[in-house]
Each structure stands twice: as structure tokens, then as C-alpha cells.
Amino acid sequence: MAEQLTDEEKLILKTGAFGAVFMVSNADPGVLAVFRESFAASGAMAGASGVVKEALTGGPLPKLPRDSALEVEAVVLPALRRAQQILAEKAPQDVGVYRAVVLAAADRTARAHNGVSPAEAEVVERIRGVLGEEPTGR
């Protein structure tokens, strides 16, 4: 049985997931693209289950830095690592769900606007690296 996550832990999961999408979106910015990308990512988030779904669909949105890509990464990548630790401790069956949802959202975001740019692909690979999945070799 999975333990309940605290509000703070849910926010960490959400910061990692939404931040990953934001990182990809920022890699190749375009005004209209942001709307398409956030819509594409929301479809992946809707595919979550268990405590991951509860964390990603409830509560406040995370506050992410907006000044630079480096600042965003400095918040998001540690949040992704911490989210996996939290899940490993409290809901080990959901670690794979979280990893899959974040990667699907990042991937959908990258593909939402004129295909995947090299900058977007690089960010997706960094996220994949933090989540511990092997690169897909695309």
C-alpha cells in the first residue's frame, strides 16, 4: 500500500514534471508553440495513475524561475531526482509511472511544434539522464 505524500512532496513531483515540460518548451521558444506544447504535455500528464496522478493533478502549480534556462534547470533537475527518491520510499510501484509520464510529456512537448529541434532533443536527453533511463538512440 502506498503511503500518502505530503503537500510538499506532491509539489516536488509537480515541479519536476511541469518543469521538465517548461525546460523543453524553453529550448526552442515560440509564442504560439507554448500553447501547443502545454496542451500536448497535458495529455501525457492525464495518463498518470496512483499517487503520481494525485500529485500532478491537484494543488497549486509550481513556481518556476523565468530568468534563464540555467536557473530553471537548477530547480527542475534536482526536483526530478528528489521526486524519484520520494516515490522509491513511499510508492515504489509508481516510480516507473512518474518516469514514463515525465518523459512522455517532455517528448510530446518537443514534437508539438514543427518537429523536435536539436536544442529540444538535448534537453529531453538531459531529463532522461536524470530519470535514469537509457537514451533511446534516436
N, C-alpha and C positions, 0 to 999 in steps of 0.2 A: 504494500500500500504506500503510495507516495505521500510524503509529508507536505503540509501546506507551506507555500512560500510566503515570506513576509512581503509587505508592500515594497520595501527597499530592494529585495531580491527580484521581485517582478519588474521593477524599474530597471534593474541591471540587465535582465533578459531583453527588455524592450529597447533599452539604449543600444545594446549590441545589434539587435535585429534591424531596427529602424536606422541606426547609424550606418550599418553596412550598406543599406539602400542609398542613404544620403551620400556616402563616400563614392559609390558607383555613379550616382547621378551627377555629382560634382566633378567627376573625372573628365567629362565631356559635356559641359553645360550648354543648355539651350533653353530659352524661355518656355516654349511650348512643350519641349521634351520633358520638363519636370512634371507636368501634369500627366502625360502619357506614362512616364516611368513610375510615378507614385501609384497610378491606377494598376499598372502591371504588377507591381510589388504587392499591392493589397490582395490580389488573387492568390499569391503564394502564401501570404500570412493567413488567409482564410482556410488554407489546407492544414493548419496546425491542429493538434489534438492534445488532450490531457492538460497538464499544468502549463505547457508551452502556450496553448491556445488561451488559457485563462490569463496568463501574464501578458500576452501580446494584444489581447482584445479589450482588456479592462484598464481602468485607471488613467492617470494623466499621460500625455505624450512626454517623451524625454526632452530635456533641453540640451540641444547640441550647440557647440561653438559654431559661429558662422564666419569667423575671420579668415581662417586659412585651412587648407586641406590637411596640413600637418597637425593643427590643433584638433581637427575632427578625428584624425587617426589616433592621436594621443588619448582620446576619450574612448573611441569605439573599439579599438583592438583589445585594450585591457578589459573592457566590458564583455567582449565576446569570450575571452579566456575565463573571466570570473563567472559568467553565465554557465559555462560548461562545468566548472567546479561545483557551483551551486546545484546543478542538476545531477551531477555524479553523486553528490552527497544525499540529496533529498528525493530525487526521482530518476534513478539511473536509467529506467526504461525510456525516458524522454530525451536523453542526450542526443540520440540519433535523429529524433523528430526535430529538435531545435536546429541541429546542424543542417538537416535537409531543408527546412523552411528558410533559414537564413540564406543558404546557397541558392535555393530556387528563386527567392526574392531578388537577390543580387544579380543572378543570371537574367531573370525576366527584365529587370531594370536596364541592364546593359543592352538587351536586344530590342527594347521598346522603341528606340529612335534610330532609324537608319542603320541597323546592324550594330555589331559590337566594335567599338573603336579600340585601337591598341591601348590607350590610356585606361579605358574601362576594363579591358581584359586583364591588365596588370593589377588593377585594384581587386578584381574578383579573385585573382590568384593569391593576393596577399590575404584576403579574407579566408580563402580556402586553407591557406597555410596555417593561420591562427586556429582554425577549427579542426586542424589535424587530418584533413582529407588529402589524399594524394592528388596532384594536378591531373587533369583528365587527358592531357596530351593533345588537346585540340590545336 
